[in-house]
Each structure stands twice: as structure tokens, then as C-alpha cells.
Amino acid sequence: MSTSFGFRPPISRSETTSPHPARPVFDTELLRAYMKKLLQTTLQHAIWSSDRDQVKSWMRDIKERVKDRMIEIQPTGMKYIVLVQISENLNQGGRADMISHWEDGDACIHELFYNDSIICTCIALAVRTSS
């Protein structure tokens, strides 16, 4: 016996019409290509060091350059967050996941770089402002 409670699937926001003009969508593929190249060129010869200042310098350089590139791609109407993590590569396993409840124009771009010595994860978030 099947019972229907009158539930229906939610309507995708991308299928609904809005009385407001369309807002720009962040170009994720342009940033993803930039991040991939940046991580490769910045870290290709990097070797893990207990020198915290060196690791901080790599992270600072990466996050500032990614943020600056995001502003070049979409200078207004967005807020940006860039997260960078660098750890020693000890052949360990790892897993990451994220869920969000955003508007269709918001974006999360992530890139992973690793070599025999380090693992770097870079996550960039672009969130539209309400105006």
C-alpha cells in the first residue's frame, strides 16, 4: 500500500524566474586554470621544511595571488575567501567534503597539488553580495 503525503520535490532556483535582473556568475573555470598553474609553479620544487616561515611564505603568496586574481575576474558584486593548507606528504590518506546552500552564482573552486614532499590544498569561495 502506497501512501502519498503530497510532498513534491523542491523547485530549482535556476528554473524559477526572478523579477530582478540577472546578476553575473563567477567564472570558475578561469580561476581553476589559474590556481592549477599557480600551485604548480610555486610548489613544484618545494621540499617540506620544519622552517615555519618558509611554509607560511608559500601559503601567504598563494592566497594573496588567488584573491587578487578573483578580484581581476569579478571586481564587484562578490565577497572572496581563500583557504590554503600545506602539510608534509607522509603518504597518508585524506578526504574532504563540503556542502553549501548558496545561490546559483556563488562558487567554490578547489585545487590540489602534491609532490613527494608536500601536499597543498587551495579552496577559493566566491559569494555574491546582496546588492
N, CA, C and O atoms as CSV, one atom per row, in Angstrom:
chain,resi,resn,atom,element,x,y,z
A,1,MET,N,N,0.837,-1.163,0.000
A,1,MET,CA,C,0.000,0.000,0.000
A,1,MET,C,C,0.892,1.240,0.000
A,1,MET,O,O,1.762,1.383,0.859
A,2,SER,N,N,0.682,2.099,-0.927
A,2,SER,CA,C,1.482,3.304,-1.065
A,2,SER,C,C,0.688,4.496,-0.568
A,2,SER,O,O,-0.481,4.666,-0.914
A,3,THR,N,N,1.326,5.313,0.237
A,3,THR,CA,C,0.662,6.497,0.765
A,3,THR,C,C,1.387,7.728,0.258
A,3,THR,O,O,2.613,7.807,0.336
A,4,SER,N,N,0.651,8.671,-0.251
A,4,SER,CA,C,1.240,9.928,-0.715
A,4,SER,C,C,0.888,11.015,0.273
A,4,SER,O,O,-0.279,11.208,0.612
A,5,PHE,N,N,1.901,11.725,0.732
A,5,PHE,CA,C,1.685,12.784,1.693
A,5,PHE,C,C,1.642,14.153,1.022
A,5,PHE,O,O,1.630,15.178,1.704
A,6,GLY,N,N,1.620,14.178,-0.284
A,6,GLY,CA,C,1.543,15.442,-1.000
A,6,GLY,C,C,2.874,16.176,-1.096
A,6,GLY,O,O,2.904,17.361,-1.428
A,7,PHE,N,N,3.981,15.482,-0.808
A,7,PHE,CA,C,5.293,16.118,-0.931
A,7,PHE,C,C,5.673,16.210,-2.388
A,7,PHE,O,O,5.362,15.322,-3.182
A,8,ARG,N,N,6.335,17.270,-2.729
A,8,ARG,CA,C,6.831,17.406,-4.089
A,8,ARG,C,C,8.283,17.847,-4.012
A,8,ARG,O,O,8.691,18.477,-3.036
A,9,PRO,N,N,9.050,17.527,-5.015
A,9,PRO,CA,C,10.465,17.919,-4.973
A,9,PRO,C,C,10.593,19.434,-5.029
A,9,PRO,O,O,9.759,20.112,-5.629
A,10,PRO,N,N,11.640,19.965,-4.400
A,10,PRO,CA,C,11.816,21.420,-4.423
A,10,PRO,C,C,12.103,21.912,-5.835
A,10,PRO,O,O,12.664,21.193,-6.662
A,11,ILE,N,N,11.708,23.140,-6.088
A,11,ILE,CA,C,11.946,23.754,-7.394
A,11,ILE,C,C,13.350,24.343,-7.383
A,11,ILE,O,O,13.716,25.077,-6.464
A,12,SER,N,N,14.125,24.022,-8.396
A,12,SER,CA,C,15.468,24.576,-8.508
A,12,SER,C,C,15.367,26.069,-8.718
A,12,SER,O,O,14.532,26.546,-9.486
A,13,ARG,N,N,16.233,26.814,-8.024
A,13,ARG,CA,C,16.213,28.268,-8.189
A,13,ARG,C,C,16.605,28.668,-9.603
A,13,ARG,O,O,16.215,29.736,-10.077
A,14,SER,N,N,17.371,27.824,-10.278
A,14,SER,CA,C,17.785,28.165,-11.638
A,14,SER,C,C,16.628,28.040,-12.623
A,14,SER,O,O,16.695,28.582,-13.726
A,15,GLU,N,N,15.566,27.331,-12.237
A,15,GLU,CA,C,14.413,27.167,-13.125
A,15,GLU,C,C,13.330,28.201,-12.853
A,15,GLU,O,O,12.384,28.315,-13.633
A,16,THR,N,N,13.444,28.944,-11.781
A,16,THR,CA,C,12.433,29.940,-11.466
A,16,THR,C,C,12.805,31.267,-12.107
A,16,THR,O,O,13.974,31.531,-12.387
A,17,THR,N,N,11.807,32.089,-12.333
A,17,THR,CA,C,12.078,33.410,-12.894
A,17,THR,C,C,12.128,34.408,-11.760
A,17,THR,O,O,11.379,34.306,-10.789
A,18,SER,N,N,13.017,35.373,-11.893
A,18,SER,CA,C,13.200,36.377,-10.865
A,18,SER,C,C,12.790,37.733,-11.411
A,18,SER,O,O,13.041,38.032,-12.578
A,19,PRO,N,N,12.161,38.560,-10.579
A,19,PRO,CA,C,11.800,39.905,-11.030
A,19,PRO,C,C,13.032,40.815,-11.114
A,19,PRO,O,O,12.957,41.903,-11.685
A,20,HIS,N,N,14.157,40.379,-10.553
A,20,HIS,CA,C,15.386,41.168,-10.562
A,20,HIS,C,C,16.223,40.822,-11.787
A,20,HIS,O,O,16.157,39.695,-12.276
A,21,PRO,N,N,17.011,41.776,-12.293
A,21,PRO,CA,C,17.875,41.462,-13.424
A,21,PRO,C,C,18.913,40.409,-13.035
A,21,PRO,O,O,19.309,40.309,-11.874
A,22,ALA,N,N,19.336,39.642,-14.008
A,22,ALA,CA,C,20.316,38.583,-13.761
A,22,ALA,C,C,21.623,39.179,-13.261
A,22,ALA,O,O,22.118,40.173,-13.793
A,23,ARG,N,N,22.168,38.551,-12.227
A,23,ARG,CA,C,23.446,39.001,-11.688
A,23,ARG,C,C,24.559,38.160,-12.299
A,23,ARG,O,O,24.331,37.019,-12.698
A,24,PRO,N,N,25.758,38.720,-12.372
A,24,PRO,CA,C,26.849,37.987,-13.013
A,24,PRO,C,C,27.205,36.718,-12.246
A,24,PRO,O,O,27.045,36.642,-11.028
A,25,VAL,N,N,27.684,35.736,-12.980
A,25,VAL,CA,C,28.127,34.470,-12.419
A,25,VAL,C,C,29.650,34.468,-12.457
A,25,VAL,O,O,30.245,34.871,-13.457
A,26,PHE,N,N,30.286,34.017,-11.379
A,26,PHE,CA,C,31.736,33.990,-11.307
A,26,PHE,C,C,32.281,32.930,-12.258
A,26,PHE,O,O,31.750,31.821,-12.327
A,27,ASP,N,N,33.348,33.272,-12.998
A,27,ASP,CA,C,33.956,32.364,-13.975
A,27,ASP,C,C,34.880,31.377,-13.259
A,27,ASP,O,O,36.062,31.656,-13.062
A,28,THR,N,N,34.336,30.235,-12.875
A,28,THR,CA,C,35.089,29.245,-12.101
A,28,THR,C,C,36.206,28.591,-12.905
A,28,THR,O,O,37.281,28.324,-12.369
A,29,GLU,N,N,35.962,28.336,-14.167
A,29,GLU,CA,C,36.982,27.647,-14.977
A,29,GLU,C,C,38.216,28.509,-15.181
A,29,GLU,O,O,39.332,27.991,-15.222
A,30,LEU,N,N,38.034,29.811,-15.310
A,30,LEU,CA,C,39.165,30.720,-15.455
A,30,LEU,C,C,40.026,30.706,-14.189
A,30,LEU,O,O,41.254,30.667,-14.269
A,31,LEU,N,N,39.376,30.739,-13.023
A,31,LEU,CA,C,40.126,30.706,-11.776
A,31,LEU,C,C,40.757,29.338,-11.547
A,31,LEU,O,O,41.891,29.261,-11.075
A,32,ARG,N,N,40.053,28.263,-11.868
A,32,ARG,CA,C,40.590,26.913,-11.663
A,32,ARG,C,C,41.892,26.728,-12.447
A,32,ARG,O,O,42.859,26.180,-11.918
A,33,ALA,N,N,41.922,27.177,-13.691
A,33,ALA,CA,C,43.136,27.070,-14.505
A,33,ALA,C,C,44.275,27.884,-13.889
A,33,ALA,O,O,45.424,27.442,-13.864
A,34,TYR,N,N,43.942,29.079,-13.392
A,34,TYR,CA,C,44.953,29.920,-12.756
A,34,TYR,C,C,45.509,29.247,-11.499
A,34,TYR,O,O,46.723,29.215,-11.297
A,35,MET,N,N,44.628,28.712,-10.660
A,35,MET,CA,C,45.055,28.072,-9.419
A,35,MET,C,C,45.945,26.866,-9.700
A,35,MET,O,O,46.960,26.677,-9.030
A,36,LYS,N,N,45.579,26.063,-10.670
A,36,LYS,CA,C,46.368,24.878,-11.015
A,36,LYS,C,C,47.785,25.283,-11.426
A,36,LYS,O,O,48.765,24.711,-10.949
A,37,LYS,N,N,47.882,26.266,-12.307
A,37,LYS,CA,C,49.190,26.743,-12.778
A,37,LYS,C,C,49.978,27.380,-11.631
A,37,LYS,O,O,51.178,27.140,-11.500
A,38,LEU,N,N,49.315,28.185,-10.804
A,38,LEU,CA,C,49.977,28.852,-9.686
A,38,LEU,C,C,50.567,27.838,-8.706
A,38,LEU,O,O,51.718,27.982,-8.292
A,39,LEU,N,N,49.802,26.824,-8.331
A,39,LEU,CA,C,50.307,25.819,-7.397
A,39,LEU,C,C,51.485,25.061,-7.987
A,39,LEU,O,O,52.463,24.786,-7.292
A,40,GLN,N,N,51.394,24.725,-9.264
A,40,GLN,CA,C,52.498,24.001,-9.905
A,40,GLN,C,C,53.769,24.835,-9.945
A,40,GLN,O,O,54.846,24.339,-9.611
A,41,THR,N,N,53.657,26.095,-10.349
A,41,THR,CA,C,54.860,26.923,-10.478
A,41,THR,C,C,55.424,27.326,-9.117
A,41,THR,O,O,56.640,27.447,-8.968
A,42,THR,N,N,54.566,27.535,-8.130
A,42,THR,CA,C,55.034,27.955,-6.813
A,42,THR,C,C,55.652,26.805,-6.026
A,42,THR,O,O,56.621,27.006,-5.294
A,43,LEU,N,N,55.102,25.609,-6.170
A,43,LEU,CA,C,55.485,24.497,-5.296
A,43,LEU,C,C,56.187,23.330,-5.988
A,43,LEU,O,O,56.498,22.334,-5.335
A,44,GLN,N,N,56.440,23.428,-7.279
A,44,GLN,CA,C,56.974,22.259,-7.981
A,44,GLN,C,C,58.292,21.742,-7.396
A,44,GLN,O,O,58.543,20.537,-7.426
A,45,HIS,N,N,59.127,22.621,-6.870
A,45,HIS,CA,C,60.405,22.196,-6.292
A,45,HIS,C,C,60.413,22.318,-4.770
A,45,HIS,O,O,61.467,22.231,-4.140
A,46,ALA,N,N,59.239,22.517,-4.189
A,46,ALA,CA,C,59.152,22.708,-2.741
A,46,ALA,C,C,59.458,21.409,-2.006
A,46,ALA,O,O,59.043,20.324,-2.412
A,47,ILE,N,N,60.188,21.557,-0.925
A,47,ILE,CA,C,60.519,20.432,-0.053
A,47,ILE,C,C,60.085,20.812,1.353
A,47,ILE,O,O,60.363,21.914,1.826
A,48,TRP,N,N,59.389,19.869,2.026
A,48,TRP,CA,C,58.906,20.147,3.377
A,48,TRP,C,C,60.076,20.522,4.269
A,48,TRP,O,O,61.146,19.915,4.220
A,49,SER,N,N,59.842,21.531,5.076
A,49,SER,CA,C,60.861,22.017,5.992
A,49,SER,C,C,60.208,22.302,7.329
A,49,SER,O,O,59.043,22.695,7.392
A,50,SER,N,N,60.957,22.105,8.387
A,50,SER,CA,C,60.429,22.459,9.706
A,50,SER,C,C,60.498,23.973,9.920
A,50,SER,O,O,60.087,24.474,10.967
A,51,ASP,N,N,61.018,24.696,8.930
A,51,ASP,CA,C,61.063,26.157,8.967
A,51,ASP,C,C,59.654,26.683,8.709
A,51,ASP,O,O,59.208,26.745,7.564
A,52,ARG,N,N,58.963,27.057,9.771
A,52,ARG,CA,C,57.574,27.515,9.659
A,52,ARG,C,C,57.447,28.748,8.779
A,52,ARG,O,O,56.440,28.921,8.093
A,53,ASP,N,N,58.461,29.603,8.793
A,53,ASP,CA,C,58.408,30.829,8.000
A,53,ASP,C,C,58.345,30.539,6.505
A,53,ASP,O,O,57.673,31.257,5.765
A,54,GLN,N,N,59.039,29.495,6.051
A,54,GLN,CA,C,59.005,29.139,4.631
A,54,GLN,C,C,57.608,28.668,4.223
A,54,GLN,O,O,57.093,29.078,3.183
A,55,VAL,N,N,57.001,27.817,5.034
A,55,VAL,CA,C,55.660,27.309,4.742
A,55,VAL,C,C,54.648,28.458,4.784
A,55,VAL,O,O,53.777,28.543,3.918
A,56,LYS,N,N,54.755,29.338,5.779
A,56,LYS,CA,C,53.865,30.498,5.860
A,56,LYS,C,C,54.024,31.383,4.635
A,56,LYS,O,O,53.040,31.919,4.127
A,57,SER,N,N,55.242,31.539,4.161
A,57,SER,CA,C,55.502,32.365,2.982
A,57,SER,C,C,54.821,31.781,1.741
A,57,SER,O,O,54.214,32.518,0.965
A,58,TRP,N,N,54.918,30.463,1.551
A,58,TRP,CA,C,54.243,29.822,0.415
A,58,TRP,C,C,52.737,30.049,0.507
A,58,TRP,O,O,52.098,30.410,-0.482
A,59,MET,N,N,52.172,29.836,1.694
A,59,MET,CA,C,50.724,29.978,1.856
A,59,MET,C,C,50.284,31.425,1.635
A,59,MET,O,O,49.275,31.674,0.976
A,60,ARG,N,N,51.031,32.366,2.178
A,60,ARG,CA,C,50.689,33.789,2.013
A,60,ARG,C,C,50.718,34.165,0.534
A,60,ARG,O,O,49.805,34.824,0.037
A,61,ASP,N,N,51.770,33.746,-0.164
A,61,ASP,CA,C,51.903,34.059,-1.585
A,61,ASP,C,C,50.729,33.485,-2.389
A,61,ASP,O,O,50.140,34.179,-3.217
A,62,ILE,N,N,50.400,32.232,-2.143
A,62,ILE,CA,C,49.313,31.573,-2.878
A,62,ILE,C,C,47.975,32.260,-2.600
A,62,ILE,O,O,47.244,32.591,-3.533
A,63,LYS,N,N,47.653,32.475,-1.329
A,63,LYS,CA,C,46.329,33.029,-1.018
A,63,LYS,C,C,46.176,34.458,-1.516
A,63,LYS,O,O,45.101,34.831,-1.985
A,64,GLU,N,N,47.230,35.266,-1.424
A,64,GLU,CA,C,47.148,36.639,-1.921
A,64,GLU,C,C,46.986,36.678,-3.437
A,64,GLU,O,O,46.195,37.465,-3.957
A,65,ARG,N,N,47.725,35.838,-4.142
A,65,ARG,CA,C,47.646,35.834,-5.604
A,65,ARG,C,C,46.303,35.297,-6.096
A,65,ARG,O,O,45.764,35.801,-7.081
A,66,VAL,N,N,45.761,34.290,-5.428
A,66,VAL,CA,C,44.438,33.773,-5.802
A,66,VAL,C,C,43.375,34.845,-5.550
A,66,VAL,O,O,42.519,35.081,-6.403
A,67,LYS,N,N,43.427,35.496,-4.378
A,67,LYS,CA,C,42.452,36.559,-4.079
A,67,LYS,C,C,42.546,37.689,-5.102
A,67,LYS,O,O,41.523,38.171,-5.587
A,68,ASP,N,N,43.765,38.112,-5.432
A,68,ASP,CA,C,43.938,39.177,-6.421
A,68,ASP,C,C,43.375,38.773,-7.777
A,68,ASP,O,O,42.769,39.591,-8.469
A,69,ARG,N,N,43.574,37.513,-8.159
A,69,ARG,CA,C,43.041,37.035,-9.448
A,69,ARG,C,C,41.518,37.000,-9.422
A,69,ARG,O,O,40.879,37.299,-10.431
A,70,MET,N,N,40.934,36.644,-8.297
A,70,MET,CA,C,39.477,36.632,-8.178
A,70,MET,C,C,38.925,38.042,-8.370
A,70,MET,O,O,37.905,38.231,-9.033
A,71,ILE,N,N,39.597,39.019,-7.792
A,71,ILE,CA,C,39.162,40.410,-7.937
A,71,ILE,C,C,39.305,40.868,-9.378
A,71,ILE,O,O,38.465,41.627,-9.862
A,72,GLU,N,N,40.349,40.426,-10.081
A,72,GLU,CA,C,40.503,40.753,-11.500
A,72,GLU,C,C,39.372,40.156,-12.330
A,72,GLU,O,O,38.849,40.809,-13.233
A,73,ILE,N,N,38.994,38.919,-12.026
A,73,ILE,CA,C,37.941,38.228,-12.780
A,73,ILE,C,C,36.587,38.903,-12.564
A,73,ILE,O,O,35.847,39.129,-13.521
A,74,GLN,N,N,36.263,39.223,-11.314
A,74,GLN,CA,C,34.959,39.816,-10.977
A,74,GLN,C,C,35.188,40.881,-9.901
A,74,GLN,O,O,35.099,40.580,-8.711
A,75,PRO,N,N,35.484,42.128,-10.306
A,75,PRO,CA,C,35.884,43.145,-9.328
A,75,PRO,C,C,34.786,43.622,-8.381
A,75,PRO,O,O,35.102,44.114,-7.298
A,76,THR,N,N,33.519,43.497,-8.744
A,76,THR,CA,C,32.451,43.983,-7.874
A,76,THR,C,C,31.355,42.935,-7.740
A,76,THR,O,O,31.222,42.036,-8.571
A,77,GLY,N,N,30.589,43.072,-6.691
A,77,GLY,CA,C,29.425,42.219,-6.503
A,77,GLY,C,C,29.704,40.885,-5.827
A,77,GLY,O,O,28.793,40.070,-5.682
A,78,MET,N,N,30.956,40.641,-5.406
A,78,MET,CA,C,31.300,39.362,-4.790
A,78,MET,C,C,32.142,39.586,-3.543
A,78,MET,O,O,32.837,40.594,-3.413
A,79,LYS,N,N,32.066,38.631,-2.639
A,79,LYS,CA,C,32.973,38.546,-1.495
A,79,LYS,C,C,33.813,37.295,-1.709
A,79,LYS,O,O,33.324,36.286,-2.216
A,80,TYR,N,N,35.093,37.371,-1.317
A,80,TYR,CA,C,36.008,36.265,-1.586
A,80,TYR,C,C,36.660,35.739,-0.318
A,80,TYR,O,O,36.994,36.495,0.594
A,81,ILE,N,N,36.829,34.432,-0.286
A,81,ILE,CA,C,37.521,33.751,0.805
A,81,ILE,C,C,38.483,32.757,0.149
A,81,ILE,O,O,38.090,32.010,-0.747
A,82,VAL,N,N,39.736,32.751,0.593
A,82,VAL,CA,C,40.719,31.807,0.067
A,82,VAL,C,C,41.356,31.075,1.244
A,82,VAL,O,O,41.859,31.703,2.176
A,83,LEU,N,N,41.331,29.759,1.196
A,83,LEU,CA,C,41.920,28.913,2.235
A,83,LEU,C,C,43.055,28.102,1.616
A,83,LEU,O,O,42.888,27.506,0.551
A,84,VAL,N,N,44.204,28.080,2.278
A,84,VAL,CA,C,45.348,27.309,1.796
A,84,VAL,C,C,45.881,26.474,2.948
A,84,VAL,O,O,46.066,26.975,4.057
A,85,GLN,N,N,46.125,25.199,2.678
A,85,GLN,CA,C,46.725,24.316,3.677
A,85,GLN,C,C,47.885,23.584,3.017
A,85,GLN,O,O,47.737,23.016,1.934
A,86,ILE,N,N,49.029,23.602,3.669
A,86,ILE,CA,C,50.193,22.858,3.193
A,86,ILE,C,C,50.638,21.943,4.321
A,86,ILE,O,O,50.820,22.382,5.456
A,87,SER,N,N,50.811,20.668,3.998
A,87,SER,CA,C,51.278,19.715,5.002
A,87,SER,C,C,52.323,18.797,4.389
A,87,SER,O,O,52.455,18.687,3.170
A,88,GLU,N,N,53.051,18.152,5.267
A,88,GLU,CA,C,54.090,17.228,4.816
A,88,GLU,C,C,53.434,15.993,4.206
A,88,GLU,O,O,52.455,15.475,4.743
A,89,ASN,N,N,53.967,15.531,3.098
A,89,ASN,CA,C,53.453,14.334,2.445
A,89,ASN,C,C,54.126,13.112,3.060
A,89,ASN,O,O,55.291,12.828,2.784
A,90,LEU,N,N,53.391,12.405,3.885
A,90,LEU,CA,C,53.888,11.183,4.519
A,90,LEU,C,C,53.138,9.966,3.979
A,90,LEU,O,O,53.006,8.949,4.660
A,91,ASN,N,N,52.649,10.089,2.744
A,91,ASN,CA,C,51.877,9.027,2.082
A,91,ASN,C,C,50.607,8.682,2.847
A,91,ASN,O,O,50.138,7.545,2.810
A,92,GLN,N,N,50.058,9.670,3.539
A,92,GLN,CA,C,48.833,9.455,4.289
A,92,GLN,C,C,47.618,9.620,3.373
A,92,GLN,O,O,47.689,10.276,2.334
A,93,GLY,N,N,46.546,9.031,3.767
A,93,GLY,CA,C,45.298,9.210,3.041
A,93,GLY,C,C,44.579,10.447,3.551
A,93,GLY,O,O,44.906,10.968,4.617
A,94,GLY,N,N,43.623,10.904,2.806
A,94,GLY,CA,C,42.857,12.061,3.227
A,94,GLY,C,C,41.553,12.133,2.468
A,94,GLY,O,O,41.391,11.522,1.412
A,95,ARG,N,N,40.639,12.881,3.020
A,95,ARG,CA,C,39.334,13.040,2.392
A,95,ARG,C,C,38.774,14.383,2.826
A,95,ARG,O,O,38.963,14.801,3.968
A,96,ALA,N,N,38.098,15.045,1.933
A,96,ALA,CA,C,37.471,16.321,2.271
A,96,ALA,C,C,36.131,16.403,1.546
A,96,ALA,O,O,35.939,15.799,0.491
A,97,ASP,N,N,35.225,17.151,2.126
A,97,ASP,CA,C,33.909,17.315,1.517
A,97,ASP,C,C,33.333,18.644,1.982
A,97,ASP,O,O,33.747,19.190,3.005
A,98,MET,N,N,32.387,19.148,1.232
A,98,MET,CA,C,31.758,20.413,1.586
A,98,MET,C,C,30.329,20.401,1.065
A,98,MET,O,O,30.039,19.831,0.013
A,99,ILE,N,N,29.461,21.026,1.804
A,99,ILE,CA,C,28.098,21.222,1.340
A,99,ILE,C,C,27.740,22.678,1.608
A,99,ILE,O,O,28.206,23.276,2.578
A,100,SER,N,N,26.926,23.227,0.754
A,100,SER,CA,C,26.559,24.630,0.933
A,100,SER,C,C,25.125,24.851,0.475
A,100,SER,O,O,24.549,24.028,-0.238
A,101,HIS,N,N,24.579,25.943,0.885
A,101,HIS,CA,C,23.241,26.354,0.464
A,101,HIS,C,C,23.385,27.783,-0.039
A,101,HIS,O,O,23.194,28.746,0.705
A,102,TRP,N,N,23.721,27.895,-1.299
A,102,TRP,CA,C,24.037,29.182,-1.892
A,102,TRP,C,C,23.124,29.444,-3.073
A,102,TRP,O,O,22.352,28.590,-3.510
A,103,GLU,N,N,23.248,30.658,-3.563
A,103,GLU,CA,C,22.566,30.985,-4.806
A,103,GLU,C,C,23.365,30.400,-5.964
A,103,GLU,O,O,24.531,30.038,-5.807
A,104,ASP,N,N,22.735,30.313,-7.113
A,104,ASP,CA,C,23.374,29.674,-8.260
A,104,ASP,C,C,24.660,30.351,-8.705
A,104,ASP,O,O,25.535,29.680,-9.252
A,105,GLY,N,N,24.810,31.648,-8.494
A,105,GLY,CA,C,26.002,32.361,-8.951
A,105,GLY,C,C,27.197,32.251,-8.032
A,105,GLY,O,O,28.293,32.658,-8.416
A,106,ASP,N,N,27.030,31.711,-6.818
A,106,ASP,CA,C,28.134,31.546,-5.887
A,106,ASP,C,C,28.970,30.342,-6.316
A,106,ASP,O,O,28.487,29.452,-7.016
A,107,ALA,N,N,30.233,30.332,-5.882
A,107,ALA,CA,C,31.111,29.275,-6.381
A,107,ALA,C,C,32.125,28.841,-5.336
A,107,ALA,O,O,32.534,29.622,-4.476
A,108,CYS,N,N,32.520,27.579,-5.430
A,108,CYS,CA,C,33.609,27.020,-4.644
A,108,CYS,C,C,34.557,26.334,-5.632
A,108,CYS,O,O,34.165,25.413,-6.349
A,109,ILE,N,N,35.801,26.795,-5.655
A,109,ILE,CA,C,36.795,26.250,-6.576
A,109,ILE,C,C,37.917,25.672,-5.724
A,109,ILE,O,O,38.405,26.343,-4.814
A,110,HIS,N,N,38.329,24.461,-5.998
A,110,HIS,CA,C,39.409,23.867,-5.207
A,110,HIS,C,C,40.424,23.198,-6.116
A,110,HIS,O,O,40.086,22.663,-7.172
A,111,GLU,N,N,41.658,23.241,-5.687
A,111,GLU,CA,C,42.759,22.607,-6.415
A,111,GLU,C,C,43.654,21.920,-5.406
A,111,GLU,O,O,43.824,22.388,-4.280
A,112,LEU,N,N,44.222,20.807,-5.825
A,112,LEU,CA,C,45.132,20.029,-5.001
A,112,LEU,C,C,46.456,19.923,-5.725
A,112,LEU,O,O,46.493,19.671,-6.930
A,113,PHE,N,N,47.546,20.114,-4.996
A,113,PHE,CA,C,48.883,19.903,-5.541
A,113,PHE,C,C,49.634,19.004,-4.567
A,113,PHE,O,O,49.506,19.146,-3.351
A,114,TYR,N,N,50.411,18.084,-5.109
A,114,TYR,CA,C,51.282,17.293,-4.238
A,114,TYR,C,C,52.517,16.863,-5.006
A,114,TYR,O,O,52.501,16.713,-6.227
A,115,ASN,N,N,53.583,16.669,-4.252
A,115,ASN,CA,C,54.797,16.070,-4.782
A,115,ASN,C,C,55.267,15.058,-3.738
A,115,ASN,O,O,54.492,14.695,-2.853
A,116,ASP,N,N,56.488,14.605,-3.816
A,116,ASP,CA,C,56.966,13.597,-2.865
A,116,ASP,C,C,57.114,14.144,-1.452
A,116,ASP,O,O,57.238,13.369,-0.504
A,117,SER,N,N,57.102,15.465,-1.295
A,117,SER,CA,C,57.394,16.068,-0.010
A,117,SER,C,C,56.220,16.808,0.637
A,117,SER,O,O,56.097,16.811,1.862
A,118,ILE,N,N,55.356,17.435,-0.169
A,118,ILE,CA,C,54.267,18.245,0.392
A,118,ILE,C,C,52.928,17.965,-0.285
A,118,ILE,O,O,52.861,17.430,-1.392
A,119,ILE,N,N,51.879,18.342,0.415
A,119,ILE,CA,C,50.516,18.319,-0.118
A,119,ILE,C,C,49.932,19.704,0.139
A,119,ILE,O,O,49.992,20.207,1.261
A,120,CYS,N,N,49.370,20.319,-0.896
A,120,CYS,CA,C,48.758,21.637,-0.758
A,120,CYS,C,C,47.329,21.593,-1.273
A,120,CYS,O,O,47.064,21.114,-2.375
A,121,THR,N,N,46.425,22.094,-0.464
A,121,THR,CA,C,45.030,22.237,-0.853
A,121,THR,C,C,44.707,23.724,-0.869
A,121,THR,O,O,45.002,24.440,0.088
A,122,CYS,N,N,44.099,24.184,-1.959
A,122,CYS,CA,C,43.682,25.580,-2.065
A,122,CYS,C,C,42.197,25.598,-2.395
A,122,CYS,O,O,41.758,24.984,-3.367
A,123,ILE,N,N,41.430,26.307,-1.576
A,123,ILE,CA,C,39.983,26.421,-1.760
A,123,ILE,C,C,39.638,27.904,-1.861
A,123,ILE,O,O,40.014,28.704,-1.004
A,124,ALA,N,N,38.916,28.253,-2.922
A,124,ALA,CA,C,38.508,29.645,-3.126
A,124,ALA,C,C,36.985,29.693,-3.174
A,124,ALA,O,O,36.356,28.927,-3.904
A,125,LEU,N,N,36.399,30.594,-2.395
A,125,LEU,CA,C,34.952,30.769,-2.346
A,125,LEU,C,C,34.595,32.149,-2.877
A,125,LEU,O,O,35.184,33.150,-2.468
A,126,ALA,N,N,33.635,32.199,-3.783
A,126,ALA,CA,C,33.129,33.456,-4.312
A,126,ALA,C,C,31.641,33.514,-3.989
A,126,ALA,O,O,30.854,32.699,-4.470
A,127,VAL,N,N,31.270,34.490,-3.167
A,127,VAL,CA,C,29.884,34.614,-2.708
A,127,VAL,C,C,29.352,35.963,-3.142
A,127,VAL,O,O,29.949,36.998,-2.845
A,128,ARG,N,N,28.227,35.955,-3.846
A,128,ARG,CA,C,27.646,37.229,-4.297
A,128,ARG,C,C,27.152,38.044,-3.123
A,128,ARG,O,O,26.621,37.509,-2.149
A,129,THR,N,N,27.337,39.350,-3.231
A,129,THR,CA,C,26.788,40.239,-2.211
A,129,THR,C,C,25.316,40.433,-2.509
A,129,THR,O,O,24.860,40.140,-3.614
A,130,SER,N,N,24.586,40.915,-1.553
A,130,SER,CA,C,23.130,41.015,-1.705
A,130,SER,C,C,22.685,42.185,-2.567
A,130,SER,O,O,21.505,42.271,-2.909
A,131,SER,N,N,23.581,43.080,-2.928
A,131,SER,CA,C,23.152,44.243,-3.726
A,131,SER,C,C,23.052,43.929,-5.194
A,131,SER,O,O,22.705,44.802,-5.990
